[in-house]
């Protein structure tokens, strides 16, 4: 009669785990080096930017009003105002946002600017 085989040979399993461990030890240091390369801008005085370039300057106030050239603009007239002014301000749009302004008000202004072809939009506090 033949003896039955009652034990499992774990040597191949151990070999596979050791190979996987070595692969992970080699790959793990490479994973830490990946990341984004960001160029952090220098701090520039905002008044110098506005004086030297032709940037459309909007202000979104705490109560979600829009101010352009010291004139309050109605939310319904945003796109028309930006479209009329885009020729005079070819360098883009600067939106100064008060701390308590709603996100939706800023997005509405950004959407209006994009709809008329403004591609350079910046935000400031």
C-alpha positions, 0 to 999 in steps of 0.5 A: 500500500502506498503512503498517503501524502499528509503534509503541504510543501511550503518551500515554493510559497516561501520562495515567492514571498521572498521574491515579492519582498525583495521587489518591494524593497527595491521599488519602495525608495523610488516611490518616495521621490515622485512628486510635483515640481512647482515653481513658487512665485515671488512676492510682488507688490500688487499695486506694481502689477496693476500699474504696469500692465493692463489687467481688468480689476474686479472686486467681489465684496463681502456681500457678493457685490461686484465692483469694477473701476469704482463702479458697482456692477449688477450680477446680470450685467457681468458678462456684458461689462467684461465683454465691453472691457476685454479690448482695453485690458488684454492682460487678463482679469484680476479678481480681488475677493473679500474673506466673507464673499461666497464661492458662487459669486466668484465662480459666476464672475470667472464663468462670465469672463471665460464666456467672452474669451478671457483666458488669464484669470487670477485671484487675490485677497 
